[in-house]
Every structure is written in C-alpha cells, then in structure tokens.
Amino acid sequence: MADKSFLITRETTIAAPPERIHALLADFREWQKWSPWEGLDPAMDRTYAGADSGVGAVYAWKGNSKAGEGRMEILESETRHVGVDLLFAAPMKAHNRVDFTLAPVAGGTRVEWAMTGPQNVVMRLMSRFWSMEKLVGPDMDKGLAQLKRAAEAA
C-alpha cells in the first residue's frame, strides 16, 4: 500500500522581489488573483476572519462540488516564507500543510510551493490509481503560473 503521507512540490522563478510575492501569499484576499481553485465556482461563499494578512489570517470557503469546502489559516509569515494550515471538509476530509518558500535569485525570486499531509486508508488505496502528484500537481503548476503573472504585473 502507498505511503502514509504525501509531499508534493512545485517551483518557479518570478521576476519580482520576495516582498511583492509575499504580499500575494500572506493576504487571502489576494489569492483570488492567482489561486488555481478560485475559478471553480464563481458563486463560491468566502469568509475572512482573524488578521487581515499574515499570522492569524483565516479564509474559509464553501462552493460547488468542484470547489468543495474548507478552511485555511496562516501559521507563519515572513518575507521569505508563508506556512498555511489547510483543512478540507468536502468533497473529502483532509488536513494538510502548505508552505511557500521564497529565495532571491538572479533575475527575481525562486518560489517553492509544497503541500504535505497524511493519507488515510481510502487515500492510500486511491493513490494506486490516482496519485496525489497527478491530482494536485497540475493545479499547483497552474497556480504558480498565475502567481507569476500577478506578481510580475504589479
């Protein structure tokens, strides 16, 4: 049977300073500009709570069957790192960790997006046919491309 946890990472280089990219990551209201899941349900209900941005900022959503339902909270927020607690309530329950790491490089900033979490028995069985890499990886690629466009246009 598959591993009891998963790790998916993607990265890109963005022609923008870390501070500009951090602003798009640490404020959940800015995620509408780049998140690959924001367009899944135009009528999605969004709730923001806690801090406006950074540590303590909370974002909850409830949408159609494609968007699902869940909640995120920023646990760590520094210019070069944002750590997010991610809880999915639907269509499947899951509790994951998301980390964005920003590193200055020639011509901009290297951005790494990582998602990790446990895989319950059902997820481990499913992963024999549909790996988390194949399910989530393309969305992360799309999100990084959209983050790049948003940061470079700012």
The 8 nearest C-alpha neighbors of each residue, nearest first, counted from 0:
[[1, 123, 2, 124, 127, 3, 126, 120],
 [2, 0, 123, 3, 126, 127, 124, 4],
 [3, 1, 4, 0, 123, 5, 118, 117],
 [2, 4, 118, 117, 1, 119, 123, 5],
 [5, 3, 117, 118, 2, 116, 6, 115],
 [4, 6, 115, 116, 117, 7, 118, 2],
 [7, 5, 115, 114, 8, 113, 116, 4],
 [6, 8, 114, 113, 132, 115, 5, 136],
 [9, 7, 113, 112, 114, 6, 111, 10],
 [8, 10, 112, 111, 113, 139, 140, 7],
 [11, 9, 111, 110, 112, 8, 109, 12],
 [12, 10, 110, 109, 13, 111, 143, 9],
 [11, 13, 109, 108, 110, 107, 14, 10],
 [12, 14, 108, 147, 107, 15, 109, 11],
 [13, 15, 107, 106, 151, 108, 12, 16],
 [14, 16, 107, 13, 151, 108, 150, 19],
 [15, 17, 18, 19, 107, 108, 20, 14],
 [18, 16, 20, 19, 21, 108, 101, 78],
 [19, 17, 21, 16, 20, 78, 22, 79],
 [20, 18, 22, 21, 17, 16, 150, 15],
 [19, 21, 17, 23, 22, 18, 150, 24],
 [20, 22, 18, 24, 23, 19, 25, 17],
 [21, 23, 19, 20, 25, 24, 18, 26],
 [24, 22, 29, 20, 21, 25, 26, 30],
 [23, 25, 21, 22, 26, 20, 30, 27],
 [24, 26, 53, 52, 22, 21, 23, 27],
 [27, 25, 52, 28, 29, 24, 23, 22],
 [26, 28, 30, 29, 58, 25, 24, 52],
 [29, 27, 26, 30, 31, 47, 58, 23],
 [30, 28, 27, 23, 31, 26, 32, 24],
 [31, 29, 27, 32, 34, 33, 28, 23],
 [30, 32, 29, 33, 37, 34, 28, 27],
 [33, 31, 30, 29, 34, 149, 146, 145],
 [32, 34, 145, 146, 30, 31, 142, 35],
 [33, 35, 142, 30, 36, 37, 31, 32],
 [36, 34, 142, 138, 37, 141, 33, 38],
 [35, 37, 34, 38, 39, 66, 138, 142],
 [36, 38, 34, 39, 31, 35, 40, 30],
 [39, 37, 40, 36, 41, 35, 34, 31],
 [38, 40, 66, 36, 37, 65, 41, 63],
 [39, 41, 43, 42, 38, 62, 66, 63],
 [42, 40, 43, 38, 39, 37, 62, 44],
 [43, 41, 40, 44, 62, 63, 39, 45],
 [44, 42, 62, 40, 41, 61, 45, 60],
 [43, 45, 61, 60, 62, 42, 46, 59],
 [46, 44, 60, 59, 43, 47, 61, 58],
 [45, 47, 59, 58, 60, 48, 44, 57],
 [46, 48, 58, 57, 59, 45, 49, 56],
 [49, 47, 57, 56, 50, 58, 46, 51],
 [48, 50, 56, 55, 57, 51, 47, 52],
 [49, 51, 56, 55, 52, 48, 53, 54],
 [50, 52, 56, 49, 26, 53, 48, 47],
 [53, 51, 26, 56, 50, 25, 54, 27],
 [52, 54, 25, 76, 56, 73, 55, 26],
 [55, 53, 73, 74, 75, 56, 76, 52],
 [54, 56, 50, 49, 73, 57, 53, 72],
 [55, 57, 50, 49, 52, 73, 72, 54],
 [58, 56, 72, 48, 47, 71, 49, 55],
 [59, 57, 47, 71, 70, 46, 27, 72],
 [60, 58, 70, 46, 69, 45, 71, 47],
 [61, 59, 45, 68, 44, 69, 46, 70],
 [60, 62, 68, 44, 43, 67, 69, 45],
 [63, 61, 43, 66, 67, 40, 68, 44],
 [62, 64, 66, 65, 67, 40, 43, 61],
 [63, 65, 67, 66, 62, 90, 89, 68],
 [66, 64, 63, 67, 39, 40, 62, 90],
 [67, 65, 62, 63, 39, 64, 40, 68],
 [68, 66, 89, 64, 62, 90, 65, 63],
 [69, 67, 61, 89, 88, 60, 87, 62],
 [68, 70, 87, 88, 86, 60, 59, 61],
 [69, 71, 59, 86, 58, 85, 60, 87],
 [72, 70, 85, 58, 84, 57, 86, 59],
 [73, 71, 57, 84, 83, 56, 74, 55],
 [72, 74, 83, 54, 56, 55, 75, 82],
 [73, 75, 54, 82, 83, 72, 55, 84],
 [76, 74, 82, 81, 54, 73, 77, 83],
 [77, 75, 81, 53, 54, 80, 82, 25],
 [76, 78, 80, 79, 81, 75, 21, 53],
 [77, 79, 18, 80, 21, 17, 76, 101],
 [80, 78, 101, 77, 100, 102, 17, 81],
 [79, 81, 100, 77, 99, 78, 76, 101],
 [80, 82, 76, 99, 75, 98, 77, 83],
 [83, 81, 98, 75, 74, 97, 73, 99],
 [82, 84, 73, 97, 74, 72, 96, 85],
 [83, 85, 96, 72, 71, 73, 95, 97],
 [86, 84, 71, 95, 96, 94, 70, 83],
 [85, 87, 94, 70, 69, 93, 71, 95],
 [86, 88, 69, 93, 92, 89, 68, 94],
 [87, 89, 92, 69, 68, 91, 86, 90],
 [90, 88, 91, 68, 67, 87, 92, 69],
 [89, 91, 67, 88, 64, 92, 68, 87],
 [92, 90, 89, 88, 93, 87, 67, 68],
 [91, 93, 88, 87, 89, 90, 94, 86],
 [92, 94, 87, 86, 91, 95, 88, 117],
 [95, 93, 86, 85, 87, 116, 92, 96],
 [96, 94, 116, 85, 115, 86, 93, 84],
 [95, 97, 84, 115, 114, 85, 83, 116],
 [98, 96, 114, 83, 113, 82, 84, 115],
 [99, 97, 82, 113, 81, 112, 83, 100],
 [98, 100, 112, 81, 80, 111, 113, 82],
 [99, 101, 80, 111, 110, 79, 98, 102],
 [100, 102, 79, 110, 109, 80, 17, 108],
 [103, 101, 109, 108, 104, 79, 110, 100],
 [102, 104, 108, 107, 109, 101, 17, 105],
 [105, 103, 108, 107, 106, 109, 102, 12],
 [104, 106, 107, 103, 108, 14, 109, 12],
 [107, 105, 14, 104, 108, 15, 13, 12],
 [106, 108, 14, 15, 104, 13, 105, 16],
 [107, 109, 103, 13, 104, 102, 12, 17],
 [108, 110, 12, 102, 101, 11, 103, 104],
 [111, 109, 101, 10, 11, 100, 12, 108],
 [110, 112, 10, 100, 99, 9, 113, 109],
 [113, 111, 99, 9, 8, 98, 10, 110],
 [114, 112, 8, 98, 7, 97, 111, 99],
 [115, 113, 97, 7, 96, 6, 8, 98],
 [116, 114, 6, 96, 5, 95, 7, 97],
 [115, 117, 95, 4, 5, 96, 94, 118],
 [116, 118, 4, 3, 5, 119, 95, 115],
 [117, 119, 4, 3, 122, 123, 120, 116],
 [118, 120, 122, 121, 123, 117, 3, 4],
 [119, 121, 123, 122, 124, 118, 3, 125],
 [122, 120, 124, 123, 119, 125, 118, 126],
 [121, 123, 125, 119, 118, 124, 120, 126],
 [124, 122, 120, 126, 1, 121, 125, 118],
 [123, 125, 121, 122, 126, 127, 120, 0],
 [126, 124, 122, 127, 123, 128, 129, 121],
 [127, 125, 130, 129, 123, 128, 124, 122],
 [126, 128, 125, 124, 129, 130, 123, 1],
 [127, 129, 126, 125, 130, 124, 123, 133],
 [130, 128, 126, 125, 127, 133, 131, 134],
 [129, 131, 126, 132, 133, 134, 128, 127],
 [130, 132, 134, 133, 135, 129, 126, 5],
 [131, 133, 136, 130, 134, 135, 7, 137],
 [134, 132, 130, 131, 136, 135, 129, 137],
 [133, 135, 131, 132, 136, 130, 129, 137],
 [136, 134, 138, 132, 137, 131, 133, 139],
 [135, 137, 132, 139, 138, 133, 134, 140],
 [138, 136, 140, 139, 135, 141, 133, 134],
 [139, 137, 141, 135, 140, 136, 35, 142],
 [138, 140, 142, 136, 141, 137, 143, 135],
 [141, 139, 137, 143, 138, 142, 136, 144],
 [140, 142, 138, 144, 139, 143, 35, 137],
 [143, 141, 35, 139, 145, 34, 144, 140],
 [142, 144, 146, 140, 145, 141, 147, 139],
 [145, 143, 147, 141, 142, 146, 140, 148],
 [144, 146, 33, 142, 148, 147, 143, 149],
 [147, 145, 33, 143, 149, 144, 148, 142],
 [146, 148, 144, 150, 145, 13, 149, 151],
 [149, 147, 145, 151, 146, 150, 152, 144],
 [148, 150, 146, 152, 147, 151, 145, 153],
 [151, 149, 147, 153, 152, 148, 20, 146],
 [150, 152, 148, 153, 149, 15, 147, 14],
 [153, 151, 149, 150, 148, 147, 15, 14],
 [152, 150, 151, 149, 19, 148, 15, 20]]
